[in-house]
Amino acid sequence: MKKLIIVCSLLIPLIISAVAVSKDDTIKIKHTKEIADDATPYVLNQLLENKAAKEIVFEKGVYHFYPDKGLNQFVYLSNHRDVFVRTAFPIINYDGFTIDGQGSTFIFHGTMLPFHVMESQNVEIKNVTVDWAMAFHSEGEVVKHDEKNHTFDVKFFDEYPYELRNGEINFIKEYYEHDLGQTIIYDKERKAISYNCIASTPISTVQKTKVRHNTDKVKYKYKVDKADLTLRKNGIENRISMEEVEPGVVRFFNHKKELPPIGSILTTKGQQGLNRVAPAVSVKASKDFKMDNVVIHHAGGMGVIVENSENLTLNKLKITPSGDRVVSTTADATHFVGCRGKIEITNCYLENQLDDAINIHGAYQEVVEQLSDNQLGIRMGHHQQEGYHIGRTGDKIGLVRLDDSFTPYKEVTLENIKVINQRYQILTFKEKLPKGIVAGDYIENLTAYPEVLIEKNTFRGNRARGVLLSTPKKTVVRENYFHTQMEAILVPVESSKWYESGSQANLYIEGNTFEDCNHGGADRGCIRLHTDENNENIAFKNINIKGNTFKMFDNTVLEVSNTDGLVFEGNTILPTNTFPRLHKDSPAFILKSSKNITFKNNDFKGKAPKLMETDKKMSKVTFQ
């Protein structure tokens, strides 16, 4: 009898495996009530049991996904909080796989990662809509002011349950909650970020602590990130307080700024650093990834976050709120870190997210010490870079000292990375390192920058910027529409806070329409080239801005610094009366620390009283 049991136990897995693998390599999901009420266990089991499958196809319908029976994994997510997540779609180590929703809607519950793609190639997600049953943010309408006492009342919609705890509001979700944290107001009629929103938001939630004793005696041997989730609390205390004046209506006290306009929609998503826990799509260390005809209504973080991947195509991606919500994703619509090959983003519609539409950049990491003639100890500069791998064997790594130049002073070849912990790694190089490396120097991966095509997209209604670009490879931004709270296009070197690398070059901005950008209140160029470093070193080269239409309610069209070679040609600048001007004395064009700047064949009908402002060291620039 004992032998019989052993034989049967060996045969059972073979029988299950034979039954599970589909003859046509397709997993077909029927829309039955039993599956659709919580599709997580069924879909997960099908994927785990059918690793040879090439696609999973859903019968059209609405499917709910709960975390309780999802695959539990700890993931490092760049620009997010690193957390344990549950997923029904662990697309890991696949070569050729398609998820086809056939028009289905997937509704997620709690802190789930809907699509987790890692170390795979030729993966496509198509024909599906993603949403969450309960949002990771909350919304309410400003309904009353008390000018004398400088208070305001907000009626929170029924979709956003809350509790008041010791005068602080906490919003209760499925498997999640958030406090007030980061806030901004939306215009209810335009369903977009409010005009001059910086006058009244963010809500003043904290202030400096009044009582401190011996805290200055706490010392650290190594450099620390004062913005991480522990140290950021030092020296601050709660400022704002709240009370409920009737069910659903909360009064806010001690706000420093102007009172937010009555009728505006106050949105809140909790504390920075804690509020990015559930992006809709995560792609890491993968190649030839595509999304086509996908709608993302919401995510508790970014819509799409891609790291260390190659050849990425997003076509007909739509990010837009569902129902009566004014917010889509609570962070960037799309974000790309350390990618290579080519990124193509075409025919997409990205609106109402609480951060940028597109951000493409590399990563700086900071030298802690030189350990040998070919080894460096390095640290992640920002706490949301934890766990990030800067490259792979054979990649060219640049050694950078930004005080001297944005260009690396030496290039070396990466041999391997030894991970000591989530923030400290040891990098070994194939060559000997040069003399003179010091703690505080940066490294960047010169191999991991992509070519970029951004064409025929719409970017509107969101907080922050439209497109951020940091790659020296050819980048084309063509025939897009921009209506953004801040800059439409920002070309940065964000070295001091976010440690985002990439000195943009070979940029072609052609045939776009920019309408009433920077309406949030900041005095900046609609297109802006800017570095965090306060020096005159050249960061950006070969910038071409041609044949665009700028519809401007305010003055500043273009702001340029640290640039060698920019052509602004054949553009039309028109005035609008959509909003009152905010910065009546600002010039149309601001240039500093730059050279070889050319303006020709432009048609300017803007409102700016002064056309050009340049620093004294620059050669004369003539507008044509």
Solvent accessible surface area in square Angstrom, and as a share of the most:
residue,aa,sasa,rsa
1,M,173,0.77
2,K,156,0.66
3,K,168,0.71
4,L,103,0.51
5,I,101,0.51
6,I,91,0.46
7,V,78,0.45
8,C,59,0.35
9,S,61,0.39
10,L,123,0.61
11,L,87,0.43
12,I,94,0.48
13,P,78,0.49
14,L,118,0.59
15,I,107,0.54
16,I,89,0.45
17,S,55,0.36
18,A,78,0.61
19,V,123,0.71
20,A,28,0.22
21,V,63,0.36
22,S,37,0.24
23,K,209,0.89
24,D,85,0.44
25,D,57,0.29
26,T,14,0.08
27,I,8,0.04
28,K,131,0.56
29,I,2,0.01
30,K,128,0.54
31,H,73,0.32
32,T,60,0.35
33,K,156,0.66
34,E,157,0.71
35,I,20,0.10
36,A,7,0.06
37,D,72,0.37
38,D,35,0.18
39,A,0,0.00
40,T,0,0.00
41,P,48,0.30
42,Y,85,0.32
43,V,0,0.00
44,L,17,0.09
45,N,73,0.38
46,Q,39,0.17
47,L,2,0.01
48,L,87,0.43
49,E,73,0.33
50,N,4,0.02
51,K,109,0.46
52,A,61,0.47
53,A,7,0.05
54,K,100,0.43
55,E,55,0.25
56,I,0,0.00
57,V,24,0.14
58,F,0,0.00
59,E,83,0.37
60,K,142,0.60
61,G,18,0.18
62,V,70,0.41
63,Y,0,0.00
64,H,53,0.24
65,F,0,0.00
66,Y,63,0.24
67,P,8,0.05
68,D,88,0.46
69,K,130,0.55
70,G,13,0.12
71,L,53,0.26
72,N,78,0.40
73,Q,48,0.22
74,F,91,0.38
75,V,11,0.07
76,Y,75,0.28
77,L,1,0.00
78,S,5,0.03
79,N,12,0.06
80,H,1,0.00
81,R,94,0.34
82,D,28,0.15
83,V,24,0.14
84,F,130,0.54
85,V,1,0.00
86,R,83,0.30
87,T,0,0.00
88,A,0,0.00
89,F,0,0.00
90,P,6,0.04
91,I,0,0.00
92,I,28,0.14
93,N,105,0.54
94,Y,14,0.05
95,D,80,0.42
96,G,22,0.21
97,F,2,0.01
98,T,28,0.16
99,I,0,0.00
100,D,17,0.09
101,G,0,0.00
102,Q,87,0.39
103,G,40,0.38
104,S,1,0.00
105,T,35,0.20
106,F,0,0.00
107,I,34,0.17
108,F,0,0.00
109,H,8,0.04
110,G,5,0.04
111,T,34,0.20
112,M,0,0.00
113,L,0,0.00
114,P,0,0.00
115,F,0,0.00
116,H,4,0.02
117,V,0,0.00
118,M,50,0.22
119,E,94,0.42
120,S,5,0.03
121,Q,66,0.29
122,N,77,0.39
123,V,3,0.02
124,E,43,0.19
125,I,0,0.00
126,K,55,0.23
127,N,39,0.20
128,V,4,0.02
129,T,25,0.14
130,V,1,0.00
131,D,16,0.08
132,W,3,0.01
133,A,40,0.31
134,M,49,0.22
135,A,2,0.02
136,F,7,0.03
137,H,0,0.00
138,S,0,0.00
139,E,1,0.01
140,G,0,0.00
141,E,39,0.17
142,V,0,0.00
143,V,60,0.35
144,K,106,0.45
145,H,46,0.21
146,D,47,0.25
147,E,126,0.57
148,K,191,0.81
149,N,97,0.50
150,H,64,0.28
151,T,5,0.03
152,F,1,0.00
153,D,5,0.03
154,V,0,0.00
155,K,95,0.40
156,F,6,0.02
157,F,70,0.29
158,D,145,0.75
159,E,68,0.31
160,Y,5,0.02
161,P,62,0.39
162,Y,42,0.16
163,E,80,0.36
164,L,59,0.29
165,R,94,0.34
166,N,157,0.81
167,G,25,0.24
168,E,44,0.20
169,I,1,0.00
170,N,19,0.10
171,F,0,0.00
172,I,54,0.27
173,K,18,0.08
174,E,48,0.21
175,Y,113,0.43
176,Y,40,0.15
177,E,76,0.34
178,H,10,0.04
179,D,45,0.24
180,L,6,0.03
181,G,8,0.08
182,Q,58,0.26
183,T,11,0.07
184,I,13,0.07
185,I,2,0.01
186,Y,0,0.00
187,D,39,0.20
188,K,96,0.41
189,E,150,0.67
190,R,64,0.23
191,K,75,0.32
192,A,0,0.00
193,I,0,0.00
194,S,10,0.06
195,Y,62,0.24
196,N,46,0.23
197,C,1,0.01
198,I,76,0.38
199,A,27,0.21
200,S,5,0.03
201,T,2,0.01
202,P,76,0.48
203,I,6,0.03
204,S,12,0.08
205,T,24,0.14
206,V,58,0.33
207,Q,51,0.23
208,K,171,0.73
209,T,36,0.21
210,K,154,0.65
211,V,135,0.77
212,R,137,0.50
213,H,149,0.67
214,N,70,0.36
215,T,64,0.37
216,D,106,0.55
217,K,140,0.59
218,V,93,0.53
219,K,162,0.68
220,Y,115,0.44
221,K,174,0.74
222,Y,136,0.52
223,K,118,0.50
224,V,47,0.27
225,D,18,0.10
226,K,160,0.68
227,A,40,0.31
228,D,31,0.16
229,L,51,0.25
230,T,97,0.57
231,L,26,0.13
232,R,67,0.24
233,K,137,0.58
234,N,92,0.47
235,G,17,0.16
236,I,73,0.37
237,E,56,0.25
238,N,96,0.49
239,R,63,0.23
240,I,4,0.02
241,S,40,0.26
242,M,9,0.04
243,E,79,0.36
244,E,84,0.38
245,V,55,0.32
246,E,98,0.44
247,P,118,0.74
248,G,18,0.17
249,V,10,0.06
250,V,0,0.00
251,R,58,0.21
252,F,0,0.00
253,F,60,0.25
254,N,80,0.41
255,H,4,0.02
256,K,132,0.56
257,K,70,0.30
258,E,110,0.49
259,L,19,0.10
260,P,0,0.00
261,P,70,0.44
262,I,103,0.52
263,G,20,0.19
264,S,9,0.06
265,I,6,0.03
266,L,0,0.00
267,T,1,0.01
268,T,0,0.00
269,K,14,0.06
270,G,1,0.01
271,Q,62,0.28
272,Q,63,0.28
273,G,2,0.02
274,L,70,0.35
275,N,5,0.03
276,R,22,0.08
277,V,6,0.04
278,A,0,0.00
279,P,0,0.00
280,A,0,0.00
281,V,1,0.00
282,S,1,0.01
283,V,0,0.00
284,K,40,0.17
285,A,45,0.35
286,S,8,0.05
287,K,83,0.35
288,D,41,0.21
289,F,1,0.01
290,K,101,0.43
291,M,1,0.00
292,D,46,0.24
293,N,74,0.38
294,V,1,0.00
295,V,34,0.19
296,I,0,0.00
297,H,37,0.16
298,H,0,0.00
299,A,0,0.00
300,G,0,0.00
301,G,0,0.00
302,M,1,0.00
303,G,0,0.00
304,V,0,0.00
305,I,0,0.00
306,V,1,0.00
307,E,5,0.02
308,N,26,0.13
309,S,1,0.01
310,E,36,0.16
311,N,51,0.26
312,L,1,0.01
313,T,39,0.23
314,L,1,0.01
315,N,37,0.19
316,K,113,0.48
317,L,1,0.00
318,K,85,0.36
319,I,0,0.00
320,T,15,0.09
321,P,15,0.10
322,S,24,0.15
323,G,70,0.67
324,D,136,0.71
325,R,13,0.05
326,V,10,0.05
327,V,0,0.00
328,S,0,0.00
329,T,0,0.00
330,T,1,0.00
331,A,0,0.00
332,D,3,0.02
333,A,0,0.00
334,T,0,0.00
335,H,3,0.01
336,F,1,0.00
337,V,3,0.02
338,G,3,0.02
339,C,3,0.02
340,R,23,0.08
341,G,34,0.33
342,K,78,0.33
343,I,1,0.00
344,E,54,0.24
345,I,0,0.00
346,T,22,0.13
347,N,71,0.36
348,C,4,0.02
349,Y,75,0.29
350,L,0,0.00
351,E,20,0.09
352,N,1,0.01
353,Q,0,0.00
354,L,6,0.03
355,D,18,0.09
356,D,3,0.02
357,A,0,0.00
358,I,0,0.00
359,N,7,0.04
360,I,1,0.01
361,H,7,0.03
362,G,4,0.03
363,A,4,0.03
364,Y,1,0.00
365,Q,0,0.00
366,E,11,0.05
367,V,3,0.02
368,V,31,0.18
369,E,60,0.27
370,Q,78,0.35
371,L,80,0.40
372,S,46,0.29
373,D,75,0.39
374,N,42,0.22
375,Q,56,0.25
376,L,0,0.00
377,G,0,0.00
378,I,0,0.00
379,R,23,0.08
380,M,0,0.00
381,G,4,0.04
382,H,10,0.04
383,H,18,0.08
384,Q,9,0.04
385,Q,14,0.06
386,E,35,0.16
387,G,17,0.16
388,Y,9,0.04
389,H,77,0.34
390,I,3,0.01
391,G,14,0.13
392,R,116,0.42
393,T,85,0.50
394,G,38,0.36
395,D,6,0.03
396,K,89,0.38
397,I,0,0.00
398,G,0,0.00
399,L,0,0.00
400,V,1,0.00
401,R,74,0.27
402,L,15,0.07
403,D,117,0.60
404,D,92,0.48
405,S,38,0.25
406,F,6,0.02
407,T,84,0.49
408,P,30,0.19
409,Y,87,0.33
410,K,87,0.37
411,E,98,0.44
412,V,1,0.00
413,T,11,0.07
414,L,0,0.00
415,E,62,0.28
416,N,72,0.37
417,I,37,0.19
418,K,122,0.52
419,V,73,0.42
420,I,82,0.42
421,N,70,0.36
422,Q,76,0.34
423,R,38,0.14
424,Y,48,0.18
425,Q,0,0.00
426,I,29,0.15
427,L,0,0.00
428,T,20,0.12
429,F,1,0.00
430,K,111,0.47
431,E,70,0.31
432,K,148,0.63
433,L,15,0.08
434,P,33,0.20
435,K,201,0.85
436,G,53,0.51
437,I,22,0.11
438,V,79,0.45
439,A,72,0.56
440,G,37,0.35
441,D,4,0.02
442,Y,29,0.11
443,I,0,0.00
444,E,10,0.04
445,N,8,0.04
446,L,44,0.22
447,T,49,0.28
448,A,3,0.02
449,Y,5,0.02
450,P,2,0.01
451,E,73,0.33
452,V,3,0.02
453,L,30,0.15
454,I,0,0.00
455,E,31,0.14
456,K,114,0.48
457,N,4,0.02
458,T,30,0.17
459,F,0,0.00
460,R,48,0.18
461,G,1,0.01
462,N,0,0.00
463,R,77,0.28
464,A,1,0.01
465,R,35,0.13
466,G,0,0.00
467,V,0,0.00
468,L,1,0.00
469,L,0,0.00
470,S,4,0.03
471,T,0,0.00
472,P,48,0.30
473,K,81,0.34
474,K,109,0.46
475,T,0,0.00
476,V,12,0.07
477,V,0,0.00
478,R,76,0.28
479,E,87,0.39
480,N,5,0.03
481,Y,68,0.26
482,F,0,0.00
483,H,18,0.08
484,T,0,0.00
485,Q,9,0.04
486,M,32,0.14
487,E,0,0.00
488,A,0,0.00
489,I,0,0.00
490,L,5,0.03
491,V,0,0.00
492,P,6,0.04
493,V,0,0.00
494,E,25,0.11
495,S,1,0.00
496,S,73,0.47
497,K,105,0.45
498,W,51,0.18
499,Y,15,0.06
500,E,9,0.04
501,S,0,0.00
502,G,0,0.00
503,S,30,0.19
504,Q,0,0.00
505,A,15,0.12
506,N,53,0.27
507,L,0,0.00
508,Y,59,0.22
509,I,0,0.00
510,E,48,0.22
511,G,37,0.35
512,N,2,0.01
513,T,41,0.24
514,F,0,0.00
515,E,50,0.22
516,D,3,0.02
517,C,6,0.04
518,N,10,0.05
519,H,1,0.00
520,G,1,0.01
521,G,6,0.06
522,A,23,0.18
523,D,73,0.38
524,R,76,0.28
525,G,0,0.00
526,C,1,0.01
527,I,0,0.00
528,R,30,0.11
529,L,1,0.01
530,H,61,0.27
531,T,7,0.04
532,D,56,0.29
533,E,38,0.17
534,N,161,0.83
535,N,38,0.20
536,E,96,0.43
537,N,37,0.19
538,I,44,0.23
539,A,6,0.05
540,F,0,0.00
541,K,102,0.43
542,N,60,0.31
543,I,1,0.00
544,N,13,0.07
545,I,0,0.00
546,K,74,0.31
547,G,45,0.43
548,N,2,0.01
549,T,38,0.22
550,F,0,0.00
551,K,67,0.28
552,M,12,0.05
553,F,1,0.00
554,D,13,0.07
555,N,4,0.02
556,T,6,0.04
557,V,0,0.00
558,L,0,0.00
559,E,34,0.15
560,V,1,0.00
561,S,5,0.03
562,N,6,0.03
563,T,0,0.00
564,D,35,0.18
565,G,19,0.19
566,L,0,0.00
567,V,40,0.23
568,F,0,0.00
569,E,42,0.19
570,G,36,0.35
571,N,0,0.00
572,T,40,0.23
573,I,1,0.00
574,L,58,0.29
575,P,62,0.39
576,T,23,0.13
577,N,138,0.71
578,T,76,0.44
579,F,19,0.08
580,P,94,0.59
581,R,69,0.25
582,L,50,0.25
583,H,50,0.22
584,K,125,0.53
585,D,129,0.67
586,S,13,0.09
587,P,9,0.06
588,A,0,0.00
589,F,0,0.00
590,I,38,0.19
591,L,1,0.01
592,K,103,0.44
593,S,25,0.16
594,S,10,0.06
595,K,105,0.45
596,N,104,0.53
597,I,18,0.09
598,T,56,0.33
599,F,5,0.02
600,K,76,0.32
601,N,112,0.57
602,N,19,0.10
603,D,61,0.32
604,F,51,0.21
605,K,110,0.47
606,G,20,0.20
607,K,62,0.26
608,A,14,0.11
609,P,94,0.59
610,K,102,0.43
611,L,61,0.30
612,M,32,0.14
613,E,71,0.32
614,T,54,0.32
615,D,45,0.24
616,K,205,0.87
617,K,163,0.69
618,M,25,0.11
619,S,94,0.60
620,K,190,0.81
621,V,24,0.14
622,T,80,0.46
623,F,38,0.16
624,Q,112,0.50
